[in-house]
Amino acid sequence: MEKAPMSGWHLEHLYHTVVSVKDLDESIAFYKLLGFEVLNDRRHVEWPDFVANIFGMKRAKGRGVLMILPTDPNGPMIDLIEWLEPKDKFPTIPLPEGSVPRIIAFRTKNVHAAYKALKEAGARFTWDIFGPHPDLGIVGSCCCYDPNGNLIELIELNPGQRHSKAESLTGNS
């Protein structure tokens, strides 16, 4: 597919990401543990029929909340949706052998403290914290599961660094 001609339009920023959840209240509690706050509570909103059309579905009913990070109030939102119709399917935790995880990554300040606090709060991690790794510019990185089987990656990079220096692993800089 070719790039669409930019005739007077452009994307401004990431607006929100929908995270499908098994149990909305359990998921709200988990994302609050990460530091999110509920911006807009839509648990009791009756979805009009046109929502299904927008999403390319025959029927779409659910309950949800929009959440934000108070440290980034104008940043992208997480839209937690518990699908009532149709029901969604969720992987087991840990993921079955050969499965590919769904990952949501967050830049984190003091990732080592976050790892310790979340572990003490009962979050289930895939592995111990990784890092520091100076060649990659990673101060630390770790992944825990949300209640729905999504991996939540917490990563801290060196100050002023936009992304990890993965090319340093192959020597192609």
C-alpha positions as CSV (number, residue, x, y, z in Angstrom):
1,M,0.0,0.0,0.0
2,E,1.4,3.4,-0.9
3,K,1.5,6.3,1.4
4,A,-1.7,8.4,1.0
5,P,-1.1,11.9,-0.5
6,M,-1.1,14.5,2.3
7,S,-3.7,16.8,0.8
8,G,-4.5,19.0,3.7
9,W,-4.5,16.4,6.5
10,H,-2.1,14.7,8.9
11,L,-2.2,12.7,12.1
12,E,-1.7,14.9,15.2
13,H,-1.0,12.4,17.9
14,L,-2.0,9.0,19.4
15,Y,-5.5,9.5,20.9
16,H,-6.2,6.3,22.8
17,T,-5.6,2.6,22.8
18,V,-8.5,0.2,23.5
19,V,-7.5,-2.6,25.9
20,S,-10.1,-5.4,26.0
21,V,-10.6,-6.6,29.5
22,K,-12.2,-9.6,31.2
23,D,-13.3,-7.8,34.4
24,L,-13.5,-4.0,34.2
25,D,-13.2,-3.3,37.9
26,E,-10.2,-5.6,38.3
27,S,-8.5,-3.9,35.3
28,I,-9.2,-0.4,36.6
29,A,-7.6,-1.4,39.9
30,F,-4.5,-2.7,38.1
31,Y,-4.1,0.4,35.9
32,K,-4.6,2.6,39.0
33,L,-1.7,0.6,40.5
34,L,0.4,1.7,37.5
35,G,-0.6,5.4,38.2
36,F,-3.5,5.9,35.8
37,E,-6.6,7.8,36.8
38,V,-10.2,7.5,35.5
39,L,-10.8,10.5,33.2
40,N,-14.3,9.4,32.0
41,D,-16.4,6.6,33.5
42,R,-18.5,4.9,30.8
43,R,-19.5,1.8,32.8
44,H,-23.3,2.6,32.5
45,V,-23.4,4.1,29.0
46,E,-25.7,2.2,26.6
47,W,-23.9,1.9,23.3
48,P,-25.9,3.0,20.3
49,D,-26.1,0.6,17.3
50,F,-23.8,2.8,15.2
51,V,-20.8,1.8,17.4
52,A,-20.9,-1.7,15.9
53,N,-20.8,-0.2,12.4
54,I,-17.9,2.1,13.2
55,F,-15.9,-0.9,14.4
56,G,-17.0,-3.2,11.5
57,M,-19.0,-5.5,13.8
58,K,-22.5,-6.9,13.6
59,R,-23.1,-6.0,17.3
60,A,-21.0,-4.1,19.9
61,K,-22.0,-3.7,23.5
62,G,-19.7,-3.0,26.4
63,R,-18.8,-1.0,29.4
64,G,-15.6,1.0,29.8
65,V,-13.5,3.8,31.2
66,L,-11.0,6.2,29.7
67,M,-7.9,6.5,31.8
68,I,-5.0,8.9,31.7
69,L,-1.6,9.4,33.4
70,P,-1.8,12.5,35.6
71,T,1.8,13.1,34.6
72,D,0.7,13.3,31.0
73,P,-2.9,14.7,31.1
74,N,-2.9,15.6,27.4
75,G,-1.2,12.4,26.3
76,P,-2.9,9.3,24.9
77,M,-5.6,7.6,26.9
78,I,-6.2,4.0,27.7
79,D,-9.8,2.9,26.9
80,L,-10.5,-0.2,29.0
81,I,-13.5,-2.0,27.5
82,E,-15.2,-5.1,28.9
83,W,-17.0,-6.4,25.9
84,L,-20.5,-7.7,26.8
85,E,-21.5,-8.5,23.2
86,P,-19.6,-10.2,21.7
87,K,-17.6,-11.6,24.5
88,D,-13.8,-11.5,24.0
89,K,-11.4,-14.4,24.6
90,F,-8.3,-14.0,26.8
91,P,-5.1,-16.0,27.0
92,T,-3.9,-17.9,30.0
93,I,-1.1,-16.4,32.1
94,P,1.6,-17.2,31.5
95,L,1.0,-17.3,27.8
96,P,0.9,-20.7,26.1
97,E,4.2,-21.9,24.4
98,G,4.4,-20.4,20.9
99,S,2.0,-17.5,21.7
100,V,2.9,-14.0,20.8
101,P,2.1,-11.5,23.5
102,R,0.2,-8.2,23.2
103,I,2.5,-5.6,24.7
104,I,1.9,-2.1,26.0
105,A,5.1,-0.2,26.8
106,F,5.5,2.7,29.2
107,R,8.5,5.0,29.7
108,T,9.0,4.8,33.4
109,K,10.9,7.0,35.9
110,N,12.8,4.9,38.4
111,V,11.9,1.5,36.9
112,H,13.8,-0.4,39.6
113,A,11.6,1.1,42.3
114,A,8.5,0.4,40.1
115,Y,9.5,-3.2,39.7
116,K,10.0,-3.6,43.5
117,A,6.7,-1.9,44.4
118,L,4.6,-3.7,41.8
119,K,6.1,-7.1,42.8
120,E,5.3,-6.4,46.4
121,A,1.7,-5.5,45.3
122,G,1.4,-8.9,43.7
123,A,2.0,-8.1,40.0
124,R,3.2,-11.2,38.1
125,F,6.4,-10.5,36.1
126,T,7.8,-12.6,33.2
127,W,11.3,-12.3,34.5
128,D,13.5,-10.2,36.8
129,I,14.3,-6.7,35.9
130,F,16.7,-6.3,33.0
131,G,19.5,-3.8,33.0
132,P,21.2,-1.5,33.2
133,H,22.6,-2.1,29.7
134,P,24.8,0.8,28.8
135,D,25.2,-0.2,25.1
136,L,21.5,-0.1,24.6
137,G,21.0,2.9,26.7
138,I,18.6,1.0,29.0
139,V,18.6,1.9,32.7
140,G,16.1,-1.0,33.2
141,S,13.2,-2.8,31.7
142,C,10.7,-5.4,32.9
143,C,7.4,-6.9,31.9
144,C,4.4,-7.8,34.1
145,Y,1.0,-9.2,33.1
146,D,-2.2,-7.1,33.4
147,P,-5.3,-9.1,34.5
148,N,-6.1,-9.8,30.8
149,G,-2.9,-11.4,29.7
150,N,-1.4,-8.3,28.1
151,L,2.3,-7.6,28.9
152,I,3.0,-4.3,30.4
153,E,6.5,-3.2,29.7
154,L,8.1,-0.7,31.9
155,I,11.3,0.8,30.5
156,E,13.7,3.5,31.6
157,L,16.2,4.9,29.2
158,N,19.1,7.2,29.7
159,P,18.0,10.9,30.0
160,G,17.4,12.5,26.6
161,Q,17.3,9.2,24.8
162,R,14.2,8.5,22.6
163,H,14.5,4.7,22.2
164,S,16.9,1.9,22.9
165,K,20.0,1.5,20.7
166,A,19.1,-1.9,19.4
167,E,21.4,-1.4,16.4
168,S,24.3,-1.6,18.9
169,L,23.6,-5.3,19.3
170,T,24.6,-6.0,15.7
171,G,27.2,-3.4,15.3
172,N,25.1,-1.6,12.6
173,S,25.1,1.9,14.0
